[in-house]
Amino acid sequence: MDTQTREDLLKLFQSKLNQAMRLYLETCSRCGTCTEACHVYASTGQVKHIAAYRHEIVRRIYKKYFKGQGKLASALGEPKELTELALEELYEAAYSCTGCRRCMVYCPHGIDTQMLMSIAKLLLVGANEEPEILSMLADSSIEKGKSLDLFKEGFLTAIKNLESQVVEKWQVEAGQNPIPMDQEGADLLYVALAGAHSIIPAAAIFNAAGENWTLSFFEAVNFGAFVGDPSRTKLILDRIINEAVRLKVKEVCICECGTAFRVMKQLSGKQPFKVSSITEVHARYLREGRIRLDKEKFKDPVTYHDPCQIARNAGVIDEPRYILQNLTHDFREMTDDVRYNWCCGGGGGLVALGEDTLDFRMKSAKVKVDQVQKTGAKILATACENCHTQLSNLNDHYQMGMNVQFLSSMIAEALVQ
Amino acid sequence: MQTITYLILVPMVYLAYLIFVLGIISRMVKIWRAPVQPTTLQIFPEKKPKWLWALHDSFLLPTVRKHNPVLWFFLMIFHIALLLLIIGHLELFKGFTFFQFWEHEIFLGKGFVGLTMIIALLYLLFRRFASPTRQISIPEDYYLLILIFLTVLFGSQMDWARRWYGYAELSPSDYQTYLTSLLFFRPELPSAVYQTGHSFMLVLHVFFANLFIMFFPFSKIMHSFFSIPMNRLRRG
């Protein structure tokens, strides 16, 4: 690695050093309480997947370039030079971490591993060594934001084709648009994913609840966050924020996508609209009696996987349980404390990397499989696209014989006219 | 020999405290001047009042108790013993009688506080020799434990000699004379402090303590200051 590259990368490192990050870098006492916290370590027993070990890979570079210790007393903390090999090590640490923040619950100081891994991810972006797929997906999202007019017509036609399937699930009044788009003054902007499964059930439920809603032109998922690039994360986010402001909506409802919800709800700062997850909105409709569900629709026992970014990291915990109590007679909790729910093993961009990470994802999520099977449930519900894909992969790989479902799809199925 | 003793007991102590204070201030200023994290880092579900739970997390280590009860036990007795020893040392300053509302001989615990701390330190050290804690440890972790171990061992020896073996030549009043004189920048060494059979223990105790105090601001021991703000971040 030449000097100029290293200097540029260290500038990126410096840009991440805010108060919280410095505290996280300075404080680890390496007590090892986090040892059992990571699902990858719990499944594979490999020491490199202990949270404190991951931290130290970043911390050693920090010590080398940002602390006197690295220059004066290097025997104390084994600081490490930033080289090509160090980047490889950073890659392995960052892209075997799903950013679920389960270890943060274990740590007596509360160190946020996801934050520390975001340094590793940013350095990889700076060195052009990040996973290419994630970067391309992020760029195409940004491109779409810039040239909305180019794809607008095609998108409207595609949406038009879904209308009949929405009406199949819930009959709308004559003249009413089953999937309203571009509606200025709507109460709620629904940000879906690119995929009919993310639009049809949601639309049917909005119509059933009599919501004054409109569908966003943009997909919710934020590949900028997966690849750990703050500027692209913001550009992707801003597309939605600008649309919401233009349409003057009161509420932005994020579909079943953990990253999109966390980024919009918690990492976007203060907005002139309310941010809700679709699970929160559905629970609200039920509480207000705006929709009713047939409790006999699903007869098999149901368990619910809390997506890390929605539950532990964004606080949507009671709502899915309230919905499930109205949806089934046999709901079975996976864990007594949501903070300790195992990650599905697919977060942090790993699912988006597809086949490349499949083997690792299957091996690293053995503990999740055990946790699900212990409930004895037949239906595994969740409220995140990533989790759904990963859990479906696990279901196939481990021949669990489960029926993996989106919570919103189950609600749409059980709607009572 | 007397020169070395003097250097350790007087100038090195001042130097150590100078480094300690300046080091801590510079570390804190560096963090304080960094930009504030703009978004929340909270973990849910939340409990209120958040600041109280953050203190609870920092002082009672509930997560360690849940996931590693043996480690928690030794960490708790280690930190409690440390607190009692700090009180004991504060009482070596003449006139510091705050804790005497409950009348006691200086250095609470009849010598057992030091012993407890030594046992806890040995546990904390030996666990780092075993996997997987070994793989996540760095040299600093061992240096610190060994340094504190030596400091406490020699410090406790003086306590034990007096309490358990009736050795009376070196007493808290001698330490008081010495330490209080340092505080007022009029260093005075009573002959008992450096001419009795056990003064080498005092000298070694002070020597290792000086090293530890100088090392403190630049080590992970700064968690004693940083743990509370970090737990606040987690509680939101």
Interface residues (C-beta under 8 A of the other chain):
Chain A: L17 N18 Q19 A20 M21 R22 L23 Y24 E26 T27 C28 S29 R30 C31 G32 T33 T35 E36 A37 V47 I50 A52 Y53 E56 G68 Q69 A73 A75 L76 G77 E78 R101 M104 V105 Y106 C107 P108 H109 G110 I111 D112 M115 Q266 L267 S268 G269 A311 R312 N313 A314 G315 I317 V338 R339
Chain B: R27 K30 I31 W32 A34 P35 V36 Q37 P38 T39 T40 L41 Q42 I43 F44 P45 E46 D57 S58 L61 T63 V64 H67 N68 L71 L75 R127 S131 P132 T133 Q135 I136 S137 I138 P139 E140 D141 Y143 F218 S219 K220 M222 H223 F226 S227 P229 M230 N231 L233 R234 R235
